[in-house]
C-alpha cells in the first residue's frame, strides 16, 4: 500500500518507538495525529511535517480515543492507520515491586490500549477499511522472573488482537501486533543495570528498526495479512 496521503494516529509519539514510527510514517507521506503527555516533543513533528495535528494529553483519559479521531476528521480527514503504542514498564521481584506503579502500568498498557483498540476497530469497520498496529513485546509471547505483570499486559494485547483479527478476517480491517525484543529507549533509564548489560546484548534494536518493521507491515498489498511480527536483536536468547 502506498502510504502517501494516509492519515495515521500515533500514541506515545514523544519518544522511543512511537517517535520513530511517527517520523517514518511522516517521511512516507502520511498525515499525522500525534499524542503524548510531553507536548514540546510533539511540536517537532509540526515543524518537520506540515500535515501534523498535535493532541497532547494522558492516554488514560477515557475521552482520548474519541478526541484523536475527532481531531483527525476535523483537520486531516478519515483515519487509515492507528499505531497503538503508548505503554510503560514496571518489573521487580514480588517483595520489591510497587503495587501502585504496577496498577498504573495496567491502566496504561491494558485499559487505555483497549479503549483505543475498540474505538479504532469500530471506526474502521464502519469506514470499511483501516489498519491497527498494536505494540506488544517478546514478553507478550513468554515471560521471565520479575516481569510477570508486564508480560501479562502484553499477553492481554495479544489475545484481543488475535480475537479481533479472526472476527474481521473477511473484511478490509486489519489488526497486527509488533513484538519487539530489547529496544534502546528511555523506558529502561531508571534501571540500576540496563538490560543490555544484564542480558549481555551489545547491539540492542533501535526505535528506527521497529519503525521500518511497522512500515513493512503497512505497505503490504491488501490481501496480505501479518497478524504478528517478532523482532529481536541478534544476541537476544530469550
C-alpha positions, 0 to 999 in steps of 0.5 A: 500500500502506498502510504502517501496521503494516509492519515495515521494516529500515533500514541506515545509519539514523544519518544522511543518507538512511537517517535520513530514510527511517527517520523517514518510514517511522516517521511512516507507521506502520511498525515499525522495525529500525534499524542503524548503527555510531553507536548514540546516533543510533539511540536517537532513533528509540526515543524518537520511535517506540515500535515501534523495535528498535535493532541497532547494529553494522558492516554488514560483519559477515557475521552482520548480515543474519541478526541484523536479521531475527532481531531483527525476528521476535523483537520486531516480527514478519515483515519487509515492507520492507528499505531497503538503504542503508548505503554510503560514498564514496571518489573521487580521481584514480588517483595520489591515491586510497587503495587501502585506503579504496577496498577498504573502500568495496567491502566496504561498498557491494558485499559487505555490500549483497549479503549483505543483498540475498540474505538479504532476497530469500530471506526474502521469497520464502519469506514470499511477499511483501516489498519491497527498496529498494536505494540506488544513485546517478546514478553507478550509471547513468554515471560521471565522472573520479575516481569510477570505483570508486564508480560501479562499486559502484553499477553492481554494485547495479544489475545484481543488482537488475535480475537479481533483479527479472526472476527474481521478476517473477511473484511478490509480491517486489519489488526497486527501486533509488533513484538519487539525484543530489547529496544534502546529507549528511555523506558529502561533509564531508571534501571540500576543495570540496563538490560543490555548489560544484564542480558549481555546484548551489545547491539540492542534494536533501535526505535528506527528498526521497529519503525521500518518493521511497522512500515513493512507491515503497512505497505503490504498489498491488501490481501496480505495479512501479518497478524504478528511480527517478532523482532529481536536483536541478534544476541537476544536468547530469550 
